[in-house]
């Protein structure tokens, strides 16, 4: 039983009840396995991008953002999670400037900001980037766990996450698999 050299967990932040569920799992795994928890927040939520949106339509000009606004977003992210983290210090925070969510998460994976990604599963079929969240998780190359959508102990694992599920020692034994989508998006992945 291997843990596949996981040193860092990534969490896609979402200021919602289901986002808190995802945080609770990420935090549990970080504490249990003494891992770094990196919390990612996007300037434009990946949940707000339509599945029919073309990559050229998804733009945030980071040069137009004032540094004061970025500082405020960073402060809000840290303050939101500060009490929840209590005395846990092995935490990183990142404001992701790119609105191309899939590419940004892949870049963070390449830079070894995480080896396991946890995402709130806000609702079945909801957009994540410009595809359904199920398609994103199914196609993503790294282990992904979707938390929710109906209860906090409901987990959907993509195939790479299934390979390491036993070593994760998840707090609830019933695990679901992210199923292969019936239809894949035809637009380029962003």
N, C-alpha and C positions, 0 to 999 in steps of 0.2 A: 504494500500500500504506500504509494508515494504522494507527496504534496506538490510535485512538479515545480519546485523552486519558487513558490509564490512568496514574495516579500512585501508586496504592496497590493492593497485593494483600492479600486476606484469606485466612487459613488457619484452618480449623476444627481445633483441636488434638485429638489423640487419642494417648494414651500407649501406642502399640503399634508393631509393625514397619510396618504399613501407614500409620499416622500419620506415621512417620519418612519413608516414601516420599513422602507428600504434602508434608511439610516440605522435603525435598530439591528437589522441583520448584519450590515457592514460593520457596525461597531462591535457586535458580538463576535464576529469572526476575527476582527483586528485584535481584540483583547484576548480571545481564546488562543490564538496562534502567535501572538506578539508580532503583529504585522503593522506596517504603516498604513494609515487610512488617508487617501487623497480624495478630497471633495471637489468636484468640478461643477461650476456654474456657468451657463452660457448667457451671453448678453440677450440673445433671442432664444427662448425656450425651444428645445427640440420638439416639444409637444404642440407647439403652435404653428409648425410648418405643414402646409397642406401636402398630401401625398401626390397631388397633381402639379406641384410647383417644380419648375425647371431650375437647374442650378444657377442659371444666369439671373433668375428672379430672387434668389436668396443672397442678399448682400447686406452687410453692415459695414459701413466705412469707419473703421476704428480710428482713422485719423480725424474724423469729425467729432469723436467723443472727447470731451474734455477730461483731462486727467482727474479732475475733481469728481466727475461722475464715476469713473472707474474705481477711485478710492472709496466712494460711497457704496458701490456695489460690493466691493471686497469687504468693507466693514460690516455691511448687512449680512453677508454670508458668514463671516466669523462670529458675529453676535448671535445669529440664529442658532448655530451649533455649539456655542461656547458652554452653555449650561448642560446641554445633553452630553458633552464630552467629559464633564467633570474634571478629574485630574489626569486624564489620558493626554499625553503630550506628543505622541508620535503621529501627528496629523499635519497634512498639507492642504492648502486651499489654492484653487486656481480659477480665475475668471477667464473663460475661453472666449476670445474675441471673434473667432471665425463662426459664421453662421452655417458653415458646411459641417454639420454635426458628425456625420460618419467619418469624414476625413480627419477632423480634429481629434476624435477619439482614437482613430488609428495612429495618428501622429503621437499622441500621448502614450499609446501602447509601444510604439517603436522606441520612444525615449525612456521606456521602462518606468513610467509613472504609475503603472499598475499591471498586474497579471490576471486579475479577476475583476470583472465589472459588475456592479449591482445597480439596477435601474428600477425606479418605481413603475409598476404596471398599473397605470391609472385606469385603463379600461380596455376591453378587448377591441382590437382593430384600430386603436387610436394612432394617430400619426406620430412618428418619431423620425425627425429629419423629413425626408420626402417619401417615406414608405411606412407601412404599418410597423408597429413595434415588434410584432411577432416575426415579420420578415427581417427586420434589423437584427434581432437576436439570433435567428436561425442562420443568417448569412455571416455573422460576425466571426472573425477568425480566433478570437480569444474566448475563454469561458465567460458566460454572461448568465446572471440570475435575475429574473424579473420577479419582483415581490408584489403580490396582490393578484388580482384586482379586488377580490371580495373580502379577504381577511388577511391579517398580518402574517399568518403562518402558512401562506399559500405561495409556493415557489415554483417557478417555471425555469428549467435549465436548458440551455442549448447543448448540443452534442459535446463540445469541448468541456463544458461544466459537468456533464454527466460522468466524464472520465475521471474526474477528481472528487466527485460527490462524497464518496466514503471517507476520504481523508479530511474533508472540510468539517465533518462532525456537525452538520446542520442541526439546529435545535428541534426541528420537527421532522419526523421520519418520512412523511408522505411528500414525495417529490413528483412534479409533473414535468413532462418534456415539452419543449417548444416544438410544435409540429411543423412540418414542411408546409409553407403556404400553398394554397391551391393555385393562386395566381401570383406571379412576381411582377413588380412594377416594371414598366418599360422605359421609364425615364432613367437617365444616368444616376448612379448612386452619389449622393452628396454627403 
